């Protein structure tokens, strides 16, 4: 039996291809969800699963667009003018 491969050549379901507009929308949703969770619960309880659930997207998209939680938090802080 052969394994199915997704668009990235990895085993699993084929990935859905997002348009540029959709990809930007997903990034913005992740950044906004990060801000909401940071305000509500603080940094210690911030997890990739919690951010993805708050944004209404899969955890994989967080890692695809930002590479991890640290870069997502950096993108959030860069998107806000704290001073």
N, CA, C and O of each residue as an XYZ file, in Angstrom:
332
protein
N       0.842     -1.164      0.000
C       0.000      0.000      0.000
C       0.900      1.244      0.000
O       1.840      1.339      0.789
N       0.603      2.177     -0.879
C       1.402      3.401     -0.946
C       0.773      4.485     -0.094
O      -0.448      4.561      0.046
N       1.631      5.322      0.472
C       1.139      6.432      1.278
C       0.812      7.609      0.387
O       1.508      7.883     -0.591
N      -0.258      8.304      0.741
C      -0.553      9.545      0.041
C       0.431     10.608      0.489
O       0.900     10.588      1.627
N       0.742     11.534     -0.401
C       1.657     12.614     -0.059
C       0.950     13.944     -0.292
O       0.168     14.101     -1.230
N       1.245     14.885      0.579
C       0.629     16.195      0.428
C       1.435     17.040     -0.550
O       2.379     16.548     -1.168
N       1.064     18.309     -0.691
C       1.720     19.195     -1.653
C       3.190     19.426     -1.355
O       3.959     19.789     -2.245
N       3.585     19.213     -0.097
C       4.979     19.415      0.273
C       5.801     18.142      0.154
O       6.978     18.126      0.515
N       5.191     17.077     -0.350
C       5.888     15.819     -0.517
C       5.963     14.989      0.750
O       6.673     13.984      0.798
N       5.240     15.398      1.766
C       5.240     14.684      3.031
C       4.060     13.730      3.074
O       3.044     13.974      2.424
N       4.182     12.637      3.836
C       3.037     11.736      3.975
C       1.859     12.456      4.602
O       2.036     13.314      5.467
N       0.671     12.114      4.172
C      -0.532     12.709      4.747
C      -1.495     13.171      3.683
O      -1.332     12.885      2.497
N      -2.494     13.887      4.130
C      -3.514     14.385      3.222
C      -2.948     15.500      2.349
O      -2.059     16.235      2.777
N      -3.453     15.624      1.148
C      -3.019     16.751      0.310
C      -3.400     18.070      0.970
O      -4.500     18.211      1.505
N      -2.492     19.026      0.930
C      -2.754     20.321      1.541
C      -3.636     21.180      0.654
O      -3.632     21.046     -0.570
N      -4.390     22.061      1.288
C      -5.217     23.006      0.551
C      -4.337     24.187      0.163
O      -3.620     24.725      1.008
N      -4.379     24.587     -1.067
C      -3.580     25.708     -1.536
C      -4.336     27.002     -1.256
O      -5.478     27.172     -1.684
N      -3.679     27.921     -0.526
C      -4.299     29.190     -0.193
C      -3.878     30.260     -1.192
O      -2.755     30.245     -1.696
N      -4.777     31.177     -1.469
C      -4.404     32.328     -2.278
C      -3.549     33.257     -1.415
O      -3.483     33.089     -0.197
N      -2.906     34.218     -2.036
C      -2.082     35.162     -1.282
C      -2.947     35.924     -0.276
O      -2.536     36.147      0.863
N      -4.135     36.316     -0.700
C      -5.041     37.035      0.203
C      -5.414     36.161      1.403
O      -5.413     36.639      2.537
N      -5.728     34.901      1.165
C      -6.093     33.999      2.250
C      -4.920     33.771      3.197
O      -5.102     33.709      4.413
N      -3.726     33.647      2.642
C      -2.540     33.442      3.473
C      -2.294     34.643      4.365
O      -1.969     34.484      5.542
N      -2.444     35.833      3.827
C      -2.272     37.048      4.629
C      -3.341     37.139      5.709
O      -3.065     37.581      6.825
N      -4.554     36.724      5.383
C      -5.637     36.735      6.358
C      -5.340     35.759      7.498
O      -5.586     36.073      8.663
N      -4.820     34.593      7.171
C      -4.470     33.607      8.197
C      -3.368     34.156      9.092
O      -3.440     34.009     10.313
N      -2.358     34.780      8.515
C      -1.284     35.374      9.313
C      -1.840     36.425     10.275
O      -1.487     36.452     11.453
N      -2.701     37.275      9.762
C      -3.283     38.332     10.599
C      -4.136     37.739     11.712
O      -4.105     38.232     12.840
N      -4.893     36.695     11.416
C      -5.701     36.040     12.444
C      -4.820     35.444     13.539
O      -5.155     35.522     14.722
N      -3.698     34.852     13.145
C      -2.771     34.289     14.127
C      -2.151     35.380     14.991
O      -2.012     35.210     16.203
N      -1.779     36.493     14.379
C      -1.189     37.607     15.132
C      -2.207     38.188     16.109
O      -1.875     38.452     17.265
N      -3.437     38.388     15.657
C      -4.480     38.925     16.537
C      -4.806     37.963     17.672
O      -5.014     38.386     18.809
N      -4.851     36.671     17.364
C      -5.120     35.666     18.401
C      -4.010     35.664     19.445
O      -4.277     35.486     20.633
N      -2.774     35.861     19.013
C      -1.650     35.937     19.944
C      -1.838     37.102     20.903
O      -1.627     36.962     22.107
N      -2.233     38.247     20.372
C      -2.474     39.408     21.219
C      -3.587     39.190     22.221
O      -3.463     39.572     23.385
N      -4.673     38.579     21.776
C      -5.793     38.322     22.688
C      -5.378     37.379     23.811
O      -5.721     37.600     24.973
N      -4.637     36.324     23.460
C      -4.223     35.359     24.477
C      -3.187     35.941     25.431
O      -3.223     35.666     26.630
N      -2.267     36.743     24.906
C      -1.287     37.385     25.778
C      -1.978     38.305     26.783
O      -1.604     38.343     27.956
N      -2.973     39.034     26.326
C      -3.707     39.939     27.213
C      -4.521     39.172     28.249
O      -4.629     39.597     29.399
N      -5.087     38.052     27.843
C      -5.978     37.306     28.733
C      -5.235     36.403     29.708
O      -5.611     36.314     30.877
N      -4.185     35.731     29.242
C      -3.573     34.691     30.075
C      -2.087     34.885     30.335
O      -1.527     34.214     31.202
N      -1.434     35.786     29.606
C      -0.002     35.990     29.800
C       0.839     35.052     28.951
O       0.328     34.145     28.294
N       2.142     35.293     28.984
C       3.053     34.568     28.108
C       3.246     33.114     28.518
O       3.415     32.251     27.656
N       3.224     32.826     29.812
C       3.506     31.463     30.282
C       2.533     30.424     29.742
O       2.914     29.276     29.513
N       1.296     30.814     29.540
C       0.295     29.854     29.080
C       0.079     29.914     27.562
O      -0.840     29.281     27.043
N       0.915     30.665     26.859
C       0.783     30.776     25.402
C       1.392     29.536     24.742
O       2.580     29.256     24.906
N       0.571     28.802     24.001
C       1.040     27.595     23.309
C       0.598     27.650     21.854
O      -0.369     28.339     21.527
N       1.289     26.936     20.980
C       0.855     26.892     19.580
C      -0.575     26.382     19.417
O      -1.327     26.888     18.584
N      -0.943     25.390     20.203
C      -2.303     24.842     20.116
C      -3.345     25.879     20.518
O      -4.391     25.996     19.879
N      -3.059     26.633     21.582
C      -4.009     27.647     22.045
C      -4.162     28.769     21.028
O      -5.275     29.230     20.773
N      -3.051     29.210     20.445
C      -3.112     30.285     19.447
C      -3.887     29.827     18.220
O      -4.744     30.552     17.716
N      -3.590     28.632     17.743
C      -4.276     28.111     16.555
C      -5.773     27.968     16.812
O      -6.586     28.312     15.954
N      -6.139     27.463     17.988
C      -7.556     27.315     18.315
C      -8.239     28.675     18.390
O      -9.351     28.837     17.889
N      -7.586     29.653     19.010
C      -8.150     31.002     19.120
C      -8.328     31.638     17.743
O      -9.298     32.358     17.506
N      -7.386     31.367     16.837
C      -7.451     31.930     15.481
C      -8.400     31.145     14.577
O      -8.785     31.629     13.512
N      -8.775     29.949     14.991
C      -9.673     29.128     14.181
C      -8.986     28.486     12.997
O      -9.604     28.252     11.958
N      -7.693     28.199     13.158
C      -6.938     27.544     12.082
C      -6.203     26.348     12.665
O      -6.148     26.173     13.882
N      -5.644     25.533     11.795
C      -4.859     24.393     12.241
C      -3.487     24.821     12.746
O      -2.931     25.824     12.299
N      -2.961     24.055     13.672
C      -1.649     24.332     14.254
C      -0.554     24.366     13.196
O       0.407     25.128     13.301
N      -0.712     23.537     12.186
C       0.280     23.476     11.108
C       0.493     24.830     10.442
O       1.617     25.172     10.073
N      -0.583     25.602     10.288
C      -0.461     26.900      9.631
C       0.390     27.865     10.430
O       1.089     28.700      9.854
N       0.341     27.763     11.745
C       1.197     28.602     12.581
C       2.666     28.322     12.256
O       3.456     29.248     12.068
N       3.018     27.051     12.192
C       4.398     26.682     11.904
C       4.768     26.962     10.447
O       5.915     27.300     10.155
N       3.821     26.826      9.548
C       4.091     27.092      8.133
C       4.405     28.571      7.909
O       5.364     28.911      7.216
N       3.595     29.440      8.496
C       3.755     30.876      8.252
C       4.828     31.525      9.114
O       5.473     32.478      8.678
N       5.029     31.022     10.338
C       5.935     31.705     11.260
C       7.103     30.838     11.731
O       8.054     31.364     12.308
N       7.058     29.559     11.507
C       8.154     28.695     11.935
C       8.119     28.324     13.402
O       8.898     27.478     13.842
N       7.246     28.929     14.157
C       7.135     28.611     15.573
C       6.544     29.760     16.363
O       6.277     30.837     15.831
N       6.350     29.508     17.630
C       5.699     30.477     18.506
C       6.561     31.724     18.711
O       6.039     32.836     18.775
N       7.874     31.540     18.814
C       8.759     32.681     19.064
C       8.675     33.718     17.944
O       8.590     34.917     18.210
N       8.698     33.262     16.704
C       8.615     34.195     15.579
C       7.230     34.820     15.467
O       7.094     35.959     15.021
N       6.215     34.086     15.867
C       4.862     34.651     15.872
C       4.755     35.770     16.907
O       4.163     36.813     16.630
N       5.314     35.568     18.078
C       5.292     36.611     19.104
C       6.095     37.825     18.630
O       5.707     38.963     18.893
N       7.201     37.593     17.939
C       7.978     38.707     17.376
C       7.153     39.471     16.340
O       7.178     40.701     16.307
N       6.426     38.742     15.498
C       5.570     39.388     14.498
C       4.464     40.190     15.180
O       4.109     41.272     14.713
N       3.918     39.671     16.278
C       2.897     40.400     17.020
C       3.471     41.691     17.580
O       2.860     42.751     17.444
N       4.638     41.615     18.208
C       5.218     42.816     18.816
C       5.620     43.823     17.745
O       5.552     45.028     17.986
N       6.039     43.359     16.562
C       6.385     44.264     15.480
C       5.157     44.934     14.868
O       5.253     46.011     14.281
N       4.003     44.282     15.012
C       2.779     44.831     14.408
C       2.131     45.907     15.267
O       1.216     46.591     14.808
N       2.586     46.068     16.499
C       1.994     47.024     17.438
C       2.995     48.124     17.739
O       4.201     47.886     17.787
N       2.491     49.317     17.939
C       3.328     50.440     18.327
C       3.141     50.653     19.831
O       2.212     51.334     20.266
N       4.037     50.060     20.609
C       3.900     50.118     22.065
C       4.404     51.446     22.630
O       4.076     51.777     23.769
N       5.164     52.193     21.897
C       5.760     53.427     22.420
C       4.974     54.566     21.904
O       5.283     55.718     22.208
